[in-house]
Amino acid sequence: MKLWINYIDEDAAEGPLAELYEQARKTSPNGKVPDNIKVLSLRPRVAQAKEQMRRALIGPASSLGAKRADMISVAVSGMNNCHFCGAAHAGSLVRRGEQTQDEAIALYANWRSLDLPPEEVAMLEYAEKLNFHPSGTTEADLQTLRDVGFSDENITDIVTLIAYRNFVNRLHDGLGLGLDWLRERHGDDFVSAIEEIRHE
């Protein structure tokens, strides 16, 4: 792993960081601590808080379901040009069989190119607005989400996921998180296809 800052290796971790590393190893496909955990190793309490937020928002914990939570993560990461988060969550959609590789890459590149159901279009339109024009959002935007079937709990998750993904995108890009770990997990061709996409 190569970062733009120093980090603590697995065999040097102590206390809360060692506990966090051990939890990460249990769920990692290769039994190693993922790079997105190590990136905050110099601030173990922040790393723990980030991981707690992730576990509360992503996967089966989401009131939206794992698929839609990952769709928001991929689309927002695409808007922000964060290749790591885009590849990670696009890969999860493919691995679970919820999207093809081409669909997952298109979700990152331009979600509007996909033929999505009305509720997912409304969800990602809102994600786009909150991402680029946060002060322009209104109560009417939330009513639009209600009108296509989202509950207020769902809407809370949508907003929190967009905010969380912006935090994580900036964290990973700002500290120089590389894509090697994801190439091992999702395949070089898939990750490279996402890496080549750049938005103005």
C-alpha positions as CSV (number, residue, x, y, z in Angstrom):
1,M,0.0,0.0,0.0
2,K,1.2,3.5,-0.8
3,L,-0.3,6.6,0.8
4,W,0.8,10.2,0.8
5,I,1.1,10.1,4.6
6,N,2.5,7.6,7.1
7,Y,0.3,4.8,8.4
8,I,0.5,2.1,11.1
9,D,1.1,-1.5,9.8
10,E,-1.0,-4.4,11.1
11,D,1.8,-5.8,13.2
12,A,2.4,-2.5,14.9
13,A,-1.2,-1.6,15.8
14,E,-2.0,-1.3,19.5
15,G,-5.1,-0.6,21.6
16,P,-8.3,0.6,19.8
17,L,-6.5,0.5,16.4
18,A,-5.5,-3.2,16.9
19,E,-9.2,-3.9,17.8
20,L,-10.3,-2.1,14.6
21,Y,-7.8,-4.0,12.5
22,E,-8.9,-7.3,14.0
23,Q,-12.6,-6.5,13.2
24,A,-11.6,-5.6,9.6
25,R,-9.6,-8.8,9.1
26,K,-12.7,-10.9,10.0
27,T,-14.8,-9.4,7.2
28,S,-12.1,-8.8,4.6
29,P,-12.1,-11.4,1.7
30,N,-8.3,-12.0,1.9
31,G,-8.0,-11.7,5.7
32,K,-6.1,-8.5,5.5
33,V,-6.9,-5.0,6.8
34,P,-8.3,-2.9,3.8
35,D,-6.5,0.2,2.8
36,N,-9.5,2.4,3.6
37,I,-9.1,1.4,7.2
38,K,-5.4,2.0,7.4
39,V,-5.7,5.5,5.9
40,L,-6.9,6.9,9.3
41,S,-4.6,4.7,11.4
42,L,-2.8,7.8,12.8
43,R,-6.1,8.9,14.3
44,P,-7.6,5.7,15.7
45,R,-10.7,7.3,17.3
46,V,-11.6,9.0,14.0
47,A,-11.0,5.6,12.2
48,Q,-13.4,3.9,14.7
49,A,-16.1,6.6,14.3
50,K,-15.8,6.4,10.5
51,E,-16.2,2.6,10.6
52,Q,-19.2,2.9,12.9
53,M,-20.9,5.3,10.5
54,R,-20.1,3.1,7.5
55,R,-21.6,0.0,9.2
56,A,-24.7,2.0,10.1
57,L,-25.3,3.3,6.6
58,I,-24.0,0.7,4.1
59,G,-25.2,-2.8,3.4
60,P,-28.1,-4.5,5.2
61,A,-28.1,-1.8,7.9
62,S,-29.5,0.8,5.4
63,S,-33.2,1.3,5.3
64,L,-32.8,1.6,1.5
65,G,-31.3,-1.8,1.2
66,A,-27.7,-2.6,0.2
67,K,-28.2,-2.1,-3.5
68,R,-29.6,1.5,-3.3
69,A,-27.1,2.5,-0.6
70,D,-24.3,1.4,-3.0
71,M,-26.0,3.1,-5.9
72,I,-25.8,6.4,-4.1
73,S,-22.2,5.7,-3.1
74,V,-21.2,5.0,-6.7
75,A,-23.1,7.9,-8.3
76,V,-21.9,10.5,-5.8
77,S,-18.3,9.2,-6.1
78,G,-18.6,9.6,-9.8
79,M,-19.8,13.1,-9.4
80,N,-16.8,13.8,-7.2
81,N,-14.3,11.8,-9.3
82,C,-13.4,9.6,-6.4
83,H,-12.1,6.4,-8.1
84,F,-11.5,4.5,-5.0
85,C,-15.1,4.8,-3.6
86,G,-16.6,4.4,-7.0
87,A,-14.7,1.2,-7.8
88,A,-15.3,-0.2,-4.3
89,H,-19.1,0.2,-4.3
90,A,-19.6,-0.5,-8.0
91,G,-17.6,-3.7,-7.4
92,S,-20.0,-4.6,-4.6
93,L,-23.0,-4.2,-6.8
94,V,-21.4,-6.5,-9.4
95,R,-20.3,-9.1,-6.8
96,R,-23.8,-9.4,-5.4
97,G,-25.2,-9.8,-8.9
98,E,-27.3,-6.6,-8.7
99,Q,-25.7,-5.0,-11.7
100,T,-23.5,-6.0,-14.6
101,Q,-20.0,-4.6,-14.9
102,D,-21.2,-2.3,-17.7
103,E,-24.1,-1.1,-15.6
104,A,-21.9,-0.4,-12.6
105,I,-19.4,1.5,-14.6
106,A,-22.2,3.5,-16.3
107,L,-23.6,4.3,-12.8
108,Y,-20.2,5.9,-12.0
109,A,-19.7,7.6,-15.3
110,N,-23.2,9.0,-15.9
111,W,-26.1,7.5,-13.9
112,R,-28.6,9.1,-16.3
113,S,-27.4,6.8,-19.1
114,L,-29.1,3.9,-17.3
115,D,-32.8,2.9,-17.6
116,L,-33.7,3.1,-13.9
117,P,-37.1,2.8,-12.1
118,P,-38.7,6.2,-11.2
119,E,-37.9,6.0,-7.5
120,E,-34.2,5.4,-8.2
121,V,-34.2,8.3,-10.7
122,A,-35.7,10.6,-8.1
123,M,-33.2,9.3,-5.5
124,L,-30.2,10.1,-7.7
125,E,-31.6,13.4,-9.0
126,Y,-31.8,14.4,-5.4
127,A,-28.3,13.1,-4.7
128,E,-27.0,15.2,-7.6
129,K,-28.8,18.4,-6.4
130,L,-27.6,18.0,-2.8
131,N,-24.1,17.2,-3.9
132,F,-23.7,20.2,-6.3
133,H,-26.2,22.7,-5.0
134,P,-26.8,22.0,-1.3
135,S,-28.1,25.4,-0.5
136,G,-30.7,25.1,-3.3
137,T,-32.4,22.1,-1.8
138,T,-36.0,22.6,-0.5
139,E,-38.6,20.8,1.5
140,A,-40.4,20.2,-1.8
141,D,-37.4,18.0,-2.9
142,L,-38.1,15.7,0.0
143,Q,-41.8,15.6,-0.9
144,T,-40.7,14.5,-4.4
145,L,-39.0,11.5,-2.7
146,R,-42.0,10.8,-0.6
147,D,-44.2,10.8,-3.8
148,V,-42.2,7.9,-5.3
149,G,-42.5,5.9,-2.1
150,F,-39.6,6.8,0.1
151,S,-40.3,7.1,3.9
152,D,-38.8,9.8,6.1
153,E,-36.4,7.1,7.4
154,N,-35.4,6.4,3.9
155,I,-34.9,10.1,3.1
156,T,-32.8,10.5,6.2
157,D,-30.6,7.6,5.0
158,I,-30.4,9.2,1.5
159,V,-29.2,12.5,2.8
160,T,-26.8,11.0,5.3
161,L,-25.3,8.7,2.7
162,I,-24.7,11.6,0.3
163,A,-23.1,13.6,3.2
164,Y,-21.0,10.6,4.3
165,R,-19.9,9.8,0.8
166,N,-18.6,13.4,0.3
167,F,-16.7,13.1,3.6
168,V,-15.1,9.8,2.6
169,N,-14.4,10.9,-1.0
170,R,-12.4,13.9,0.3
171,L,-10.7,11.8,2.9
172,H,-9.5,9.2,0.4
173,D,-8.5,11.6,-2.3
174,G,-6.9,14.0,0.2
175,L,-4.7,11.3,1.8
176,G,-3.8,9.5,-1.5
177,L,-5.6,6.2,-1.1
178,G,-4.5,4.0,-4.1
179,L,-6.5,1.4,-6.0
180,D,-4.2,-1.7,-5.6
181,W,-6.4,-3.3,-3.0
182,L,-9.4,-2.9,-5.2
183,R,-7.6,-4.3,-8.2
184,E,-7.0,-7.5,-6.2
185,R,-10.6,-7.7,-5.1
186,H,-12.6,-6.7,-8.2
187,G,-10.1,-7.2,-11.0
188,D,-7.7,-4.9,-12.8
189,D,-9.9,-4.4,-16.0
190,F,-12.9,-3.3,-14.0
191,V,-11.0,-0.9,-11.7
192,S,-9.1,0.5,-14.6
193,A,-12.3,1.2,-16.5
194,I,-13.5,3.3,-13.6
195,E,-10.1,5.0,-13.1
196,E,-10.2,6.2,-16.7
197,I,-13.4,8.1,-16.2
198,R,-12.9,11.8,-15.5
199,H,-15.6,14.4,-15.0
200,E,-15.0,18.2,-15.6
